[in-house]
Amino acid sequence: MGALDECHYSEELENGVDLGGCGIEGEPETLAIEDAVRVLLQGLGEDINREGLRKTPLRVAKALREGTRGYKQKVKDIVGGALFPEAGLESKVGSAGGAGGLVIVRDLDLFSYCESCLLPFQVKCHIGYVPSGQRVIGLSKLSRVSEVFAKRLQNPQRLANEICVALQNNIKPTGVAVTLHCSHIHFPFFEPTLFNPNHQGWVKTLVKSGSGVFEDEKSDIWTEFLSLIRFRGINFENSVDKSWCPSQTSIKTGASDSEMIGAISTILCSLGEDPLREELIETPARFLKWLMSFKNSNLDLKLKRDCLTINGDLSSEMNLPFWSQCEHHLLPFQGVVHIGYYSSNKVNPVGKSILQSIVHFYGFKLQVQERLTRQIAETVSSFLGEDVMVVVEANHTCMLSRGIEKFGSSTATIAVLGRFCTDSSSRANFLQIIPNFSSIEG
Amino acid sequence: MGALDECHYSEELENGVDLGGCGIEGEPETLAIEDAVRVLLQGLGEDINREGLRKTPLRVAKALREGTRGYKQKVKDIVGGALFPEAGLESKVGSAGGAGGLVIVRDLDLFSYCESCLLPFQVKCHIGYVPSGQRVIGLSKLSRVSEVFAKRLQNPQRLANEICVALQNNIKPTGVAVTLHCSHIHFPFFEPTLFNPNHQGWVKTLVKSGSGVFEDEKSDIWTEFLSLIRFRGINFENSVDKSWCPSQTSIKTGASDSEMIGAISTILCSLGEDPLREELIETPARFLKWLMSFKNSNLDLKLKRDCLTINGDLSSEMNLPFWSQCEHHLLPFQGVVHIGYYSSNKVNPVGKSILQSIVHFYGFKLQVQERLTRQIAETVSSFLGEDVMVVVEANHTCMLSRGIEKFGSSTATIAVLGRFCTDSSSRANFLQIIPNFSSIEG
């Protein structure tokens, strides 16, 4: 990699910077969440002292408190001092600048927590406002104000309304428009009637909110706003509405663990929420239902088929969906698995359903992606022969719903067994047929 | 907008959260940068007491110090505690999990500051590593370690190398690969030979760095890594290399203001850099050259043409590029202007070059986008008649190189004069012909 200037690296100061903790470690609310997470981990059949889980309670508590820090923020503090005098037109007829010139900020990436099920959801936010009184707001404040409300337990419509009202009250413009394009992870085995195959793994909804001149959704100004955020042709009416969270339409749970339910209620309280607020009453049970999909079974999958060395063709099964739960942060990661192997013409190719079962078996646990990849490869190899290659591509919620907030990033992991390990052309042939990543993107 | 639950909003606590300041306000380094920025503003011919600029020194100081906070961060503090035991294959031949299973994190959005010219540049970062010793690193740490080095004055190749070496030294894996896809704003009037019309406004470069098994760039493992980050077919060799920063290839400046040069050197010192470091010696002069493009001329543009009421067709000039400098943060914003007007067949349509001159005249100032839009509309109207509509679409560096870091967001502002103000179908017709936003995207 050529000559390397290490001077930056060695010059690092002794006092490392606090990365995202923001001093919430040790606070009573944080400790209460940590205790609650320990209850949940035990309820999932996990050993809370195993290495991967030891710090999970603290990680979860920090992520949740940081992800809901909007409860402690004031819009006034953000807007104050960022309203700038800005002239309108001097002598002409029309609207421009600080008197009527529509301002639009597009494609703000946010995430929020779903109040129905406590899972994070992603938001693409677009805001417009019409300045009045010869003043405009600093553009970045539109983003900061949105964050205040996104960093709470929300549903899409309320989030849009709260952003809209806060901007209207604090900027006092002629009007404010907010549209949100929200993506929520599917629940496993979600009713297929609502399942859109084009958005595998994600439930989507579009919501909008308007005040002042944007109160009438049929007005020209709305049309112009939508035109400039390029929603041309998208019909808001067709969008899934109130019941967008898949936890609400899935089958009711039966008996549920009251200690775990209590722990989740404690978490809600510690975040500053009221677990008796109407929208939150069933949240603990819904979150628990999600969580129990990942209960530790203490079973391992052993499949055995008599198969000898196979000199056949490269076979593959691509885009097998999976759901899993990151054991470091108790947050979903979700994506697809690609499996390549060599099969002889004499042996029937293995059914897709068996491979999908293997993927689900190892997905529905507290996991890390590296382990998932290895376990699938080993199990497939145990009955399909030595020559197996597995690629797992995933979106990790923990990469966006904590301090780092890396929207759009994704992770790939690879396991190579047998011939794939030594023969680079086999690997290349398999990698070549992996489709583009779009099938897992939110 | 329907019933609104305001309870969240009114429940906000009294103690607002510090938003991005992180307590650096009032520190000697911050104050030194503020003083330096005042010198620069005065050198630009600005009144440092006018409302829009009053807090600019503090804003610039905070943005710069926050944007270079990597100087104070230690990789060890980040990696420590996030290395997890993870088994490799049990009995099979091959590589998987914590023993050889390639892990890739793709599409991490970063920004950094160019050490050649002090302007921010955007980075799409892809990292791969091959675990060894039966341990893996928490995925988010790859992002956090990258941030440590991105938040310094950099060039793309050194940034890639530093991320690579830091990960190699701290994780001690079998190898690390880093590729960066970097976008740097063009300087105005940059030599057209290097100007790629497909990336209007942006200079791009691809760099890579590898250690361990990734040291050989021709190796299969590099090919596989690149295949999974979908750089298939992209030739790294063709990428613009060392001289990617347009400040280095542009014509040498003549005399320059020594007080302003001194102020920029002070800023470099206050960030923890050595202005005598080889790569930084000419940086103050280069940044000054950029800055002086936006010197206040105290002139206003008056164009007059005899034109009566025009009942002709909608004429338009789309995608006129502009450069400007945000007066709140002394950071670039850059994009395109679309101008619509009604012209009669009897009057010759106005030349594109005149409209482009108007756009540049108002762009090359300390500006805000709302004002730029109004000024262009008013000036165009003064010689093209009453009926003018202007849309400005822009990327604001201040939306990504400070606390909020909203990658991919963009801003649109609109001014409507005369017939466009009253006739919604005129507005709709004009909005309809605005091309997709791709022409300004980085």
Interface residues (C-beta under 8 A of the other chain):
Chain A: M1 G2 L4 D5 E6 H8 Y9 E11 E12 L13 E14 N15 G16 V17 L19 E51 G52 K55 R69 Y71 K72 Q73 K74 V75 K76 D77 I78 G81 F84 P85 E86 A87 G88 L89 E90 K92 V93 G94 S95 A96 G97 G98 G101 L102 V103 I104 V105 R106 D107 L108 D109 P131 V136 G138 L139 S140 S143 R144 E147 F149 R152 Q157 R158 N161 E162 C164 V165 A166 S209 G210 S211 E215 D220 T223 E224 S227 L228 R230 H328 V368 Q369 E370 R371 T373 R374 A377 E378 S381 E386 V390 V391 H396 C398 M399 R402 I404 E405 K406 F407 G408 S409 S410 T411 A412 T413 I414 A415 V416 L417 G418 F420 C421 S424 R427 A428 L431 Q432 I434 N436 F437
Chain B: M1 G2 L4 D5 E6 H8 Y9 E11 E12 L13 E14 N15 G16 V17 L19 E51 G52 K55 R69 Y71 K72 Q73 K74 V75 K76 D77 I78 G81 F84 P85 E86 A87 G88 L89 E90 K92 V93 G94 S95 A96 G97 G98 G101 L102 V103 I104 V105 R106 D107 L108 D109 P131 V136 G138 L139 S140 S143 R144 E147 F149 R152 Q157 R158 N161 E162 C164 V165 A166 S209 G210 S211 E215 D220 T223 E224 S227 L228 R230 H328 V368 Q369 E370 R371 T373 R374 A377 E378 S381 E386 V390 V391 H396 C398 M399 R402 I404 E405 K406 F407 G408 S409 S410 T411 A412 T413 I414 A415 V416 L417 G418 F420 C421 S424 R427 A428 L431 Q432 I434 N436 F437
